[in-house]
Amino acid sequence: MLIFICEYVTFRYTLVARIQSTTARIQSTTARIQLTIARIQSTTARIQLTIARIQSTTARIQLTTARIQLTTARIR
C-alpha cells in the first residue's frame, strides 16, 4: 500500500511539473506573440505617419500649383 501511495504522489508531482512546464511555455509563446503584435503596430504607425507626411506635402504642392496658376491667369 505504501508503494502505491508513493507512486501516486510521484505521479501527481510529475503531472503538476508537466502542467507548470506547459503553462510556462504557453506564457512564453504568448509574450512573443504580444511582442510581435507590438512591433507590427509600431511599424503600422510609422507607415501611417509617412503617408500623412506625403499627403501633407502633396497638399502643399497642390496649393502652390494653384497659386502659380492664379498668378499666371492674372498676368495674362
Secondary structure, DSSP 8 states (H G I E B T S, - for coil): -HHHHHHHHHHHHHHHHHHHHHHHHHHHHHHHHHHHHHHHHHHHHHHHHHHHHHHHHHHHHHHHHHHHHHHHHHH-
